[in-house]
């Protein structure tokens, strides 16, 4: 009842709506519910033993330094490891072009802080990652949406929105959350050409590109852009250890020009001083000497199987008037119900049948997408996926 | 050379000046320099063995759950531990009135985000904690300053600034950073009475109260306020494990009403989703069963000795026209040079003599304090403190 405070919330607080997704996640954690709702990695792939070894090593060798304050930019050996890792898939950066953040969510927040004034327009895919909308709503962003199809963002629709002078374009080119769709190489090229022509820079959010289960790796938008302009790039690139090692250590990174990194450092000083020293040292010890690359192979195998199990079960159990994506990687499938069906209204009935998903509406900044839903295939074990999809299929056959 | 981005920084970025302090800290880390400049805890008191034991235990018992995503509010056993710990010094809160943050810096940022609109006035002590100014500048805060004396904030000067309808009052009542001064009990009472009369709420930042080396513990401003209003309080209270366990794990907490915590949770979701699960579990395992309280006794002993060594050395070496505070706790001493002397200009000469401090100017939001400087006594070993103060004394005798 702190009424004195109540009158004092900043105007921008009105823009922070409580996350519907989080409410749904509470539902989906009810006992016996098979949940495809979350975006959780499979806990059984976390390299627990390697973390244990790394903790002992860091505490015995670095000792107190691992528990002390440290520079905002991040632990240099970890940034060096990220530099080498990124070079392995086409991104050539220097260590001082790499900034450690407390999860990618913090990177989104810091970029919003640096670049978004109230009323600024930001181009997003429709649907897009909800966490980005959450991060940028409070800075007063307004969204220009570009529809997607099975090849990703419809770049033919970009010129019309770029005419409206947005601050930047936000794109998740690989196995997008939520749609699972990947931006084709042709469209990557179109994207960077249009961005250059209209002088609108790009934020590339790439948590999943290394989790590919079929097809060939595609060059990051940053790499495509750098190639067209001889090394420099107007792309700010984000990635994270959340899906490659573990999310509970909250470690991610930004790759950008030194000038932008310098600004991010300033913003991060005010936000949390620096990301936990200990976690950075641990992640380095776990990931070094090729472990990260070997571990990704394991994740690919397990998640790839789960994707296949889910796709097969959907073929078997889902009615014919339902469509879905066939993602080549990542953690999510996207389901499109017939027009007029509301996935949000359907959810309580699904939970009655002990299965949960996330309705697609909140991923659309323009209020569309009511007949869509997102399914996560990384978290549940194969037999649970089969059972959950059977339950969901029974519901859809009954209700549609 | 990302010129496309360069034109796109948000207006508020202009308010994020690079931290002078951080520049000075780089200087002070030169070889052979005895630095009183940082705000670092003594690394030799970090409970490294206990961290090692806790890491093993958490990874073997909680296992993958310690590496998974977790709720924004924080790990419940840790919040329960904080509840009991706080009750030990006069703060009676429920677990759902306690929010875990990624260091106190994040708490300051989230509160700025919730409460500060551009142009809003905030009451701060002069001098005040630089990190708060850094956090709030980007939200467009303007500052109303209240001078301090040896009993803390001059509450007789408060009515004049409260007339100007500030959003809130920011106070560090115990062994303030940078001045080392403690707010007297009488002034705590005056503060909460005036705040209630003018309907201006309070943020109490309290990283140091448990590090008391002489005198009696004083009730937190929150407790004084709660007593006058029968349990409820208009105070938002911040504290941290940075000085009690270790700063490199980035763990702190906010105590406030459930309504305010709910808003902080929303803001934190957009900022970094949640504080690292692993770190919260580790801190709980390290701190539980009375270890935190026993460890604080050890810190008190070591820091108390260092404070005494520094004060004795200053008595011996400093010229008569220099004054300084005699803090009863915390990590900092405050030195007042004669009027007209500029501590910032003096610093390069100090570094030539291989000793460093932080000039007091940046701690003043109103541009005053040029003749002041801050000395940290927690980080250096006693013999280093004696030597450093002798060097600084020689400089002051020569230059003043």
Interface residues (C-beta under 8 A of the other chain):
Chain A: X1 X2 X4 X5 X6 X8 X9 X10 X11 X12 X13 X16 X17 X18 X19 X22 X38 X40 X41 X43 X44 X46 X48 X51 X52 X55 X56 X59 X60 X63 X64 X65 X66 X67 X68 X69 X70 X72 X102 X103 X105 X106 X109 X113 X114 X115 X116 X117 X120 X131 X134 X135 X137 X138 X139 X167 X168 X199 X200 X201 X232 X233 X234 X236 X242 X245 X246 X247 X248 X249 X250 X256 X257 X259 X260 X263 X266 X267 X269 X270 X271 X272 X273 X274 X275 X276 X277 X278 X279
Chain B: X1 X2 X4 X5 X6 X8 X9 X10 X11 X12 X13 X16 X17 X18 X19 X22 X38 X40 X41 X43 X44 X46 X48 X51 X52 X55 X56 X59 X60 X63 X64 X65 X66 X67 X68 X69 X70 X72 X102 X103 X105 X106 X109 X113 X114 X115 X116 X117 X120 X131 X134 X135 X137 X138 X139 X167 X168 X199 X200 X201 X232 X233 X234 X236 X242 X245 X246 X247 X248 X249 X250 X256 X257 X259 X260 X263 X266 X267 X269 X270 X271 X272 X273 X274 X275 X276 X277 X278 X279
